[in-house]
Amino acid sequence: MNSAKKTSLPVLAVTSGDPSGVGPELCVRLAERKWPAHLVVIGDAELIEERMERAGRAMVVRPWQPGMKPEAGVFDVLHCPLACPALVGKPSPKNAAYVLSLLDHALEGCMRGTFGGMVTAPVHKGVICDAGVRFSGHTEYLAEKTAAPEVVMMLVGGGMRVALATTHLPLAEVPKALTQKRLDRTLEILYHDLENSFGLSRPRILVAGLNPHAGEGGHIGREEIDTIIPALERLRAKGMNLIGPLPADTLFTPPKLREADAVLAMYHDQGLPVLKHASFGSGVNVTLGLPIIRTSVDHGTALDLAGSGKASPGSLFAAVELAIDMAKVRQRRA
């Protein structure tokens, strides 16, 4: 039996992100709470210790090894050395390999069962790309590393779970990307993970239409008739509890949302503005379809706030809380 299953206390990896951004100082603020989990921050131990001192917290930074138990007054860090000194607010491509090594260590631990999940602080995509590494984000990186054929982006916050059928595409490219095959696979992943990672029995999913008024019977676009409705009918025949396609302007209203366990939006800015309005600063990004649990903050490196002590830890705290809940569900189902 692996170490993540030996105890009812989940062991979670928290990657500290770009060392010049707010990630390390937000990770340090995890010490402000007593968590129902053993949190292991992955990063340069001296950097974390310096951020700990800057925050005025009197805790011992302990180099963590698998099998160690949490101790009061001790902050566990899986040490990964920086490639060059980290300047607050000024990220360097020289540390790109360091940033990716944090993800690799967390992922390796999750795949071995040492960690029950991973929570990621923000990285700077542009700086990693400037180092000559093709990097479009955590989601794609982890999907490639785990050989996950498809993943789904879902944000959680404000009492909502909103998944996306398409993510970072120009709006003009969304209709052709919305194939029946894509919708089938997206809804299958969403449904599976709601059951197996969120513990929801026969989850109820509201599905948005693509066009205004969900196409108005074909008068304002045919994507609902030609693509979305056939996909939903096929999946309902398999027992999935799917409602829609619904007009997005009335889907995101309290009476409708009270009936739902999750919403599937057709494109990025159809669903996420509503969720972020309700939960900005405390939202969580979840990657569905991976063989591991991965949650993340809903913000970037905030270079302008780095080192100021003004960055809010709300989203990181929410990401840790959700990862703990998901890990416990998987433990019960193991």
DRENRO-880344 format. One record per residue (C-alpha): residue number from 1; residue in three letters; z, x negated, y. Coordinates in steps of 0.1 Angstrom, whole numbers, plus 2048, in hexadecimal, padded with zeros to 3 digits. Layout:
- resi  resn  z  x  y
- NUM  ala  Z  X  Y $
...
END
This chain:
- resi  resn  z  x  y
- 1  met  800  800  800 $
- 2  asn  7F6  7F2  822 $
- 3  ser  80F  7EC  83E $
- 4  ala  803  809  853 $
- 5  lys  80D  821  836 $
- 6  lys  82E  811  82D $
- 7  thr  840  821  84A $
- 8  ser  83E  842  85B $
- 9  leu  83D  82F  87B $
- 10  pro  819  829  884 $
- 11  val  80F  805  88D $
- 12  leu  7F5  806  8A9 $
- 13  ala  7E0  7EB  8B9 $
- 14  val  7DC  7ED  8DF $
- 15  thr  7C1  7D6  8ED $
- 16  ser  7C8  7CA  910 $
- 17  gly  7A5  7CA  91C $
- 18  asp  796  7B4  937 $
- 19  pro  7B1  79B  942 $
- 20  ser  7A7  79E  967 $
- 21  gly  7A9  7C4  967 $
- 22  val  7C6  7DC  965 $
- 23  gly  7C8  7DC  93F $
- 24  pro  7E2  7C1  93A $
- 25  glu  7FA  7D0  954 $
- 26  leu  7F6  7F3  946 $
- 27  cys  7FD  7E6  923 $
- 28  val  81D  7D6  930 $
- 29  arg  828  7F8  93D $
- 30  leu  829  805  919 $
- 31  ala  84B  7F5  919 $
- 32  glu  857  811  930 $
- 33  arg  859  82A  913 $
- 34  lys  867  82B  8F0 $
- 35  trp  849  834  8DA $
- 36  pro  84A  844  8B8 $
- 37  ala  834  827  8AC $
- 38  his  833  801  8AA $
- 39  leu  81B  7F6  8C6 $
- 40  val  80B  7D4  8C4 $
- 41  val  7F9  7C9  8E3 $
- 42  ile  7DC  7B1  8DD $
- 43  gly  7D6  797  8F8 $
- 44  asp  7DF  775  905 $
- 45  ala  805  773  901 $
- 46  glu  80A  75E  921 $
- 47  leu  7F5  777  935 $
- 48  ile  80A  794  928 $
- 49  glu  82A  781  92F $
- 50  glu  81F  77A  952 $
- 51  arg  816  79F  958 $
- 52  met  838  7A8  949 $
- 53  glu  84A  792  962 $
- 54  arg  835  79F  97E $
- 55  ala  83F  7C2  974 $
- 56  gly  864  7B8  974 $
- 57  arg  86A  7C0  950 $
- 58  ala  883  7AB  93D $
- 59  met  874  7AD  91A $
- 60  val  86D  791  901 $
- 61  val  848  78D  8F9 $
- 62  arg  847  786  8D4 $
- 63  pro  828  778  8C2 $
- 64  trp  822  793  8A8 $
- 65  gln  819  78E  884 $
- 66  pro  812  7A9  86A $
- 67  gly  831  7B6  85A $
- 68  met  847  7B2  878 $
- 69  lys  85D  7CF  881 $
- 70  pro  862  7DC  8A5 $
- 71  glu  882  7D0  8B6 $
- 72  ala  893  7DC  8D6 $
- 73  gly  88B  7C7  8F4 $
- 74  val  86D  7B7  8E3 $
- 75  phe  849  7BC  8ED $
- 76  asp  832  7B3  8D1 $
- 77  val  811  7A1  8D9 $
- 78  leu  7F6  795  8C1 $
- 79  his  7EC  776  8D3 $
- 80  cys  7C8  76F  8DB $
- 81  pro  7C3  752  8F3 $
- 82  leu  7AF  756  913 $
- 83  ala  790  740  916 $
- 84  cys  797  739  93B $
- 85  pro  7B2  744  954 $
- 86  ala  7B0  768  95E $
- 87  leu  7AE  76F  983 $
- 88  val  7BB  791  98D $
- 89  gly  79E  7A7  998 $
- 90  lys  783  78C  991 $
- 91  pro  777  78F  96D $
- 92  ser  764  772  95E $
- 93  pro  748  771  944 $
- 94  lys  75B  753  935 $
- 95  asn  775  76C  928 $
- 96  ala  75B  784  918 $
- 97  ala  760  775  8F6 $
- 98  tyr  786  779  8FA $
- 99  val  782  79E  903 $
- 100  leu  76D  7A4  8E4 $
- 101  ser  785  791  8CF $
- 102  leu  7A0  7AA  8D8 $
- 103  leu  78B  7C6  8CA $
- 104  asp  782  7B1  8AB $
- 105  his  7A7  7AB  8A3 $
- 106  ala  7B1  7CF  8A8 $
- 107  leu  793  7DB  893 $
- 108  glu  79A  7C2  877 $
- 109  gly  7BE  7CE  876 $
- 110  cys  7B4  7F2  875 $
- 111  met  79B  7ED  859 $
- 112  arg  7B5  7D9  845 $
- 113  gly  7CF  7F4  84A $
- 114  thr  7E6  7DE  85E $
- 115  phe  7E2  7F5  87C $
- 116  gly  7E0  81B  87A $
- 117  gly  7C9  81C  898 $
- 118  met  7BF  80B  8B8 $
- 119  val  7C2  813  8DD $
- 120  thr  7AB  801  8F5 $
- 121  ala  7B1  7F8  919 $
- 122  pro  792  7F5  92F $
- 123  val  779  7D9  92D $
- 124  his  75E  7CF  946 $
- 125  lys  73C  7D5  936 $
- 126  gly  728  7C3  951 $
- 127  val  73C  7A3  94D $
- 128  ile  738  7A3  927 $
- 129  cys  712  7A8  92C $
- 130  asp  712  78C  946 $
- 131  ala  71F  775  92A $
- 132  gly  6FF  77C  916 $
- 133  val  70E  796  8FF $
- 134  arg  6FD  7B7  8FB $
- 135  phe  71A  7CF  900 $
- 136  ser  717  7F4  90A $
- 137  gly  73B  7FD  904 $
- 138  his  758  800  8EC $
- 139  thr  749  81D  8D9 $
- 140  glu  729  80D  8D0 $
- 141  tyr  73A  7EC  8C8 $
- 142  leu  752  7FB  8B0 $
- 143  ala  738  811  8A0 $
- 144  glu  722  7F2  899 $
- 145  lys  740  7DE  88C $
- 146  thr  74B  7FA  874 $
- 147  ala  727  803  86A $
- 148  ala  72E  827  875 $
- 149  pro  70C  838  875 $
- 150  glu  715  850  891 $
- 151  val  732  855  8A8 $
- 152  val  73C  870  8C0 $
- 153  met  74D  86C  8E2 $
- 154  met  769  885  8E9 $
- 155  leu  781  886  906 $
- 156  val  7A3  897  904 $
- 157  gly  7B8  8A3  921 $
- 158  gly  7C1  8C0  936 $
- 159  gly  7C7  8D5  917 $
- 160  met  7A2  8CF  90C $
- 161  arg  78F  8BB  8F3 $
- 162  val  76B  8B6  8FE $
- 163  ala  752  8A5  8E8 $
- 164  leu  72F  89B  8F3 $
- 165  ala  70E  8A1  8E0 $
- 166  thr  6FD  886  8F6 $
- 167  thr  70F  86C  90B $
- 168  his  701  853  924 $
- 169  leu  6DD  860  928 $
- 170  pro  6C8  868  947 $
- 171  leu  6C9  88E  94A $
- 172  ala  6A3  88F  945 $
- 173  glu  6A7  880  923 $
- 174  val  6C2  898  916 $
- 175  pro  6AB  8B5  909 $
- 176  lys  696  89E  8F3 $
- 177  ala  6B6  88D  8E6 $
- 178  leu  6C5  8AF  8DB $
- 179  thr  6B6  8B2  8B9 $
- 180  gln  6C3  8C8  89D $
- 181  lys  6CB  8A9  889 $
- 182  arg  6E0  89B  8A6 $
- 183  leu  6F3  8BC  8AB $
- 184  asp  6F9  8BF  885 $
- 185  arg  708  89C  883 $
- 186  thr  71C  89E  8A3 $
- 187  leu  72C  8BF  899 $
- 188  glu  733  8B3  875 $
- 189  ile  745  894  883 $
- 190  leu  758  8A9  89D $
- 191  tyr  763  8C3  883 $
- 192  his  76D  8A8  869 $
- 193  asp  782  894  882 $
- 194  leu  793  8B3  891 $
- 195  glu  79E  8BC  86E $
- 196  asn  7A7  899  861 $
- 197  ser  7B4  887  880 $
- 198  phe  7C1  8A4  895 $
- 199  gly  7CE  8B9  878 $
- 200  leu  7BC  8D9  882 $
- 201  ser  7B3  8F1  867 $
- 202  arg  790  900  86B $
- 203  pro  78D  8F6  890 $
- 204  arg  77C  90E  8A8 $
- 205  ile  762  8FC  8BC $
- 206  leu  751  90B  8DB $
- 207  val  72D  8FE  8DF $
- 208  ala  71D  8FD  901 $
- 209  gly  6F9  906  907 $
- 210  leu  6E2  8ED  918 $
- 211  asn  6D3  903  932 $
- 212  pro  6E2  91A  94D $
- 213  his  6EE  93A  93C $
- 214  ala  6E8  92A  91B $
- 215  gly  6C2  92E  920 $
- 216  glu  6C4  954  929 $
- 217  gly  6B2  95D  908 $
- 218  gly  697  943  90E $
- 219  his  68F  94C  932 $
- 220  ile  6A1  92C  93F $
- 221  gly  698  914  924 $
- 222  arg  693  915  8FE $
- 223  glu  6AA  8FA  8F2 $
- 224  glu  6C5  913  8E7 $
- 225  ile  6AC  928  8D3 $
- 226  asp  698  90A  8C4 $
- 227  thr  6B4  8F1  8BE $
- 228  ile  6D8  8FB  8C4 $
- 229  ile  6D9  91E  8B4 $
- 230  pro  6C8  912  893 $
- 231  ala  6E0  8F5  890 $
- 232  leu  6FF  90B  896 $
- 233  glu  6F2  925  87D $
- 234  arg  6ED  90B  862 $
- 235  leu  710  8FC  867 $
- 236  arg  721  91E  868 $
- 237  ala  712  925  846 $
- 238  lys  726  906  83B $
- 239  gly  746  916  847 $
- 240  met  749  906  86A $
- 241  asn  75A  91B  885 $
- 242  leu  741  917  8A1 $
- 243  ile  73D  92E  8C0 $
- 244  gly  71E  92C  8D5 $
- 245  pro  709  922  8E5 $
- 246  leu  71C  92D  903 $
- 247  pro  714  92A  928 $
- 248  ala  727  90B  934 $
- 249  asp  731  91B  955 $
- 250  thr  746  935  943 $
- 251  leu  74F  921  924 $
- 252  phe  768  90B  938 $
- 253  thr  77E  928  943 $
- 254  pro  7A2  92D  937 $
- 255  pro  79C  94C  921 $
- 256  lys  780  93A  90E $
- 257  leu  792  919  90B $
- 258  arg  7B1  92A  8FD $
- 259  glu  79C  934  8DF $
- 260  ala  78F  911  8D9 $
- 261  asp  79B  8F1  8C8 $
- 262  ala  77E  8DE  8D7 $
- 263  val  75E  8E1  8EB $
- 264  leu  73D  8D1  8E5 $
- 265  ala  72A  8CA  905 $
- 266  met  705  8C1  904 $
- 267  tyr  706  8A5  91D $
- 268  his  71F  88E  92F $
- 269  asp  722  8A0  951 $
- 270  gln  722  8C2  942 $
- 271  gly  744  8BE  932 $
- 272  leu  756  8A0  940 $
- 273  pro  759  8AB  965 $
- 274  val  76D  8C9  95A $
- 275  leu  784  8B5  944 $
- 276  lys  789  899  95D $
- 277  his  791  8B2  978 $
- 278  ala  7AD  8BF  962 $
- 279  ser  7BA  89E  955 $
- 280  phe  7AF  881  96B $
- 281  gly  7C6  863  966 $
- 282  ser  7D3  871  945 $
- 283  gly  7B4  877  931 $
- 284  val  7AC  866  910 $
- 285  asn  78B  85A  901 $
- 286  val  789  85E  8DC $
- 287  thr  76E  850  8C5 $
- 288  leu  767  867  8A8 $
- 289  gly  753  85D  889 $
- 290  leu  763  83B  885 $
- 291  pro  776  832  865 $
- 292  ile  794  82A  87C $
- 293  ile  7A7  83A  898 $
- 294  arg  79C  82F  8BB $
- 295  thr  7A8  83D  8DC $
- 296  ser  7A3  82F  8FF $
- 297  val  7AB  834  923 $
- 298  asp  794  84A  938 $
- 299  his  790  830  954 $
- 300  gly  781  80D  95A $
- 301  thr  790  7EB  962 $
- 302  ala  799  7F6  986 $
- 303  leu  795  7D3  993 $
- 304  asp  7A0  7DE  9B6 $
- 305  leu  7C2  7E9  9A9 $
- 306  ala  7C7  7CC  991 $
- 307  gly  7E8  7B9  999 $
- 308  ser  7F3  7D3  9B2 $
- 309  gly  80A  7E6  99B $
- 310  lys  7FA  807  9A7 $
- 311  ala  7E5  80F  989 $
- 312  ser  7F1  82D  976 $
- 313  pro  7F9  829  951 $
- 314  gly  7F5  84E  94B $
- 315  ser  7D4  84C  938 $
- 316  leu  7E0  82F  923 $
- 317  phe  800  841  91A $
- 318  ala  7EC  860  911 $
- 319  ala  7D4  84B  8FC $
- 320  val  7F2  83C  8E9 $
- 321  glu  802  85E  8E4 $
- 322  leu  7E2  86C  8D6 $
- 323  ala  7DC  84E  8BF $
- 324  ile  800  852  8B1 $
- 325  asp  7FA  877  8AA $
- 326  met  7D9  870  899 $
- 327  ala  7E8  854  884 $
- 328  lys  804  86B  879 $
- 329  val  7EA  885  86E $
- 330  arg  7D7  86B  85A $
- 331  gln  7F8  85F  84B $
- 332  arg  800  882  83F $
- 333  arg  7DE  886  830 $
- 334  ala  7DD  864  81F $
END
